[in-house]
Amino acid sequence: MSIFEQRESDIRAYCRVYPVVFDKAINARQTDEDGKEYIDFFAGAGVLNFGHNNPRMKTAMINYLQNDGVLHSLDMHTTAKRAFMERFVTTILEPRNMPHKLQFMGPTGTNAVEAALKLARRATGRSDIVAFTKGFHGMTLGSLACTANQYFRGAAGIPLLHVEHQPFGCEKPCSGCEMGCGVANIEALRGQYSDASSGISPPAAFLVETIQAEGGVNVAHKAWLTALAQLAKDFGSLLIIDDVQVGIGRTGSFFSFDDYGIDPDIVCLAKGIGGMGTPMAVNLVKPEIDQHWSPGEHTGTFRGQSLSFVAGAEMLSYFEDDSFMDEVKAKAKVMAGALAPLEKLSAVQVRGKGMILGLDVGNGENAKAIVNQCFDKGLLIASCGTGGRVVKLIPPLTIPDSDLQEGLDILVQTAQTVLE
Ligand code: PMP
């Protein structure tokens, strides 16, 4: 065993241990050091929406380095940061009439969520947060308190910040789900908040994903999310949308909530916002909420990673017109069409939206067998959800049609073999 393997192989906190060492990657194909190729249906869990080594982003970064661009600047202005912000405002915010300010929180998703929780408490003067069953928001203590999964929460070893988890209103509840999710639950909360004798007061914020990606690819029902947004508004609670995994084009539009008709107070973005694995996290914050921070009150060293701004600005060029999102919608149709026949098998359900789909195969053992056999056949894919029972498809949005088809064929054949 090499020194590398001795030191690396038994780190118990790692969960994705493949018996190979990856070396190179282009778009949706990754190669191990023995030259075996894999199709990537995992895409860094939403980091690599624009593929590995995206040529536009790579060229922009090489040029920036060759021109001795400033690589790090804490909170100071740089040309790279300005270019990213200007493009973000003109391409993403202005067309949607979003007045939100950009607060860089970097480098990871949990940094964005932590800052959002802190700001919501500060802005409302309230301490409680409401999150949702099966939600995932990160691994640091505040975001972990909002994450529902008991296995992850147990890792903290001590009681966490108190966060109430209300049932998530799924569009397609899993079979056997008795969560009582839906609009009725929102109306019950409304009754409690309106009744002083209930002893239950409205929270500082509701923190929610429109699609619970780690939680099993559960898509929020539109009526439920709209009712939640209205509840937040009526009771002075902030609506925080965690778009860390399913934002940045994944669902066929830049924000996953674009077609929900809601107006979030804070939007948390990370993963794909940095372009091609270059870390960045940013919160979009309504100006009247932003003013509750005092200068320097919330800091973080890596909020100014210039290469992330450079790659991120190139990433935004994919959203200058509708053509890229039309391509994503077309690929999404191919994905949904390929998986649909599997729903005929007992206990199988397909959920998702755009280019994130979950194949719920009823239990973790079946999902694990599918994931492992796919790996042997050259397809990288992960599982998620309760007990790991959902196989999650989240390929790069830029995946060529032929790679998408090849990956889907491997997955469908493998799932049929395992499940029949
Ligand atoms: N929110 C969501 C919805 C996520 O999926 C994740 C990561 N899987 C996070 C927050 C945390 O992001 P990070 O791992 O970059 O801290």
Residues whose N, C-alpha, C, O or C-beta is under 5 A from the ligand:
A	BS01	PMP	T108 G109 T110 F136 H137 G138 D242 V244 Q245
